[in-house]
Amino acid sequence: MAVKQEIEFTINPDGSVGIAVKGAKGKSCTELTREIEEALGIVQNRTYTSEYYQQEEEVHTSLSVGTSGDKDK
């Protein structure tokens, strides 16, 4: 089951922008915002939530390809 991930932006009166990520564990939150941060400018402050220190969830997919028993016809 996929976990919902959200990015919340706050534009302050002084023009600075705040970004909060919800639902992303581990370093995946910084990957979600990397390109946005690069476009906005220099990161002046970064605060990590408890989710950052949690282990990222890995998703593995396996695929088997085969024939239906009619080999060497």
C-alpha positions as CSV (number, residue, x, y, z in Angstrom):
1,M,0.0,0.0,0.0
2,A,1.5,3.3,-1.0
3,V,1.8,6.0,1.6
4,K,0.5,9.5,0.7
5,Q,3.2,12.1,0.5
6,E,2.5,15.8,0.7
7,I,4.7,18.9,0.1
8,E,3.4,22.0,1.8
9,F,4.7,25.5,0.8
10,T,4.6,28.6,3.0
11,I,5.4,32.0,1.5
12,N,6.3,34.4,4.3
13,P,5.7,38.2,4.2
14,D,9.5,38.7,3.8
15,G,9.4,36.6,0.6
16,S,11.1,33.6,2.1
17,V,9.6,30.2,1.3
18,G,9.1,27.3,3.8
19,I,8.7,23.7,2.6
20,A,7.3,20.9,4.8
21,V,7.2,17.3,3.6
22,K,4.7,14.9,5.2
23,G,4.5,11.1,4.7
24,A,8.1,10.6,3.5
25,K,10.5,8.6,5.7
26,G,14.3,8.9,5.7
27,K,16.2,10.8,3.1
28,S,13.4,10.5,0.5
29,C,12.0,13.8,1.8
30,T,15.1,15.7,0.7
31,E,14.9,13.9,-2.7
32,L,11.3,15.1,-3.1
33,T,12.3,18.8,-2.6
34,R,15.8,18.9,-4.1
35,E,14.9,20.3,-7.5
36,I,12.4,22.8,-5.9
37,E,15.1,24.0,-3.5
38,E,17.6,24.4,-6.3
39,A,15.1,26.5,-8.3
40,L,14.2,28.7,-5.3
41,G,17.8,29.5,-4.2
42,I,19.9,28.9,-1.1
43,V,18.6,26.9,1.8
44,Q,19.1,29.0,4.9
45,N,17.7,26.6,7.5
46,R,16.7,22.9,7.5
47,T,14.8,21.2,10.3
48,Y,14.2,17.4,10.2
49,T,11.1,15.8,11.6
50,S,11.1,12.4,13.3
51,E,10.1,10.9,10.0
52,Y,13.5,11.7,8.6
53,Y,15.1,9.4,11.1
54,Q,12.8,6.5,10.4
55,Q,13.9,3.8,8.0
56,E,12.7,4.2,4.4
57,E,10.3,1.7,3.1
58,E,11.6,-0.3,0.2
59,V,9.3,-1.7,-2.5
60,H,10.4,-4.8,-4.3
61,T,8.7,-6.2,-7.4
62,S,9.4,-9.6,-8.9
63,L,8.4,-10.8,-12.3
64,S,8.5,-14.3,-13.6
65,V,8.3,-15.0,-17.3
66,G,7.8,-18.4,-18.7
67,T,5.9,-20.6,-21.1
68,S,2.9,-22.7,-20.3
69,G,4.5,-26.1,-20.4
70,D,4.8,-26.5,-24.2
71,K,8.6,-26.5,-24.4
72,D,10.5,-27.8,-27.5
73,K,7.5,-28.1,-29.9
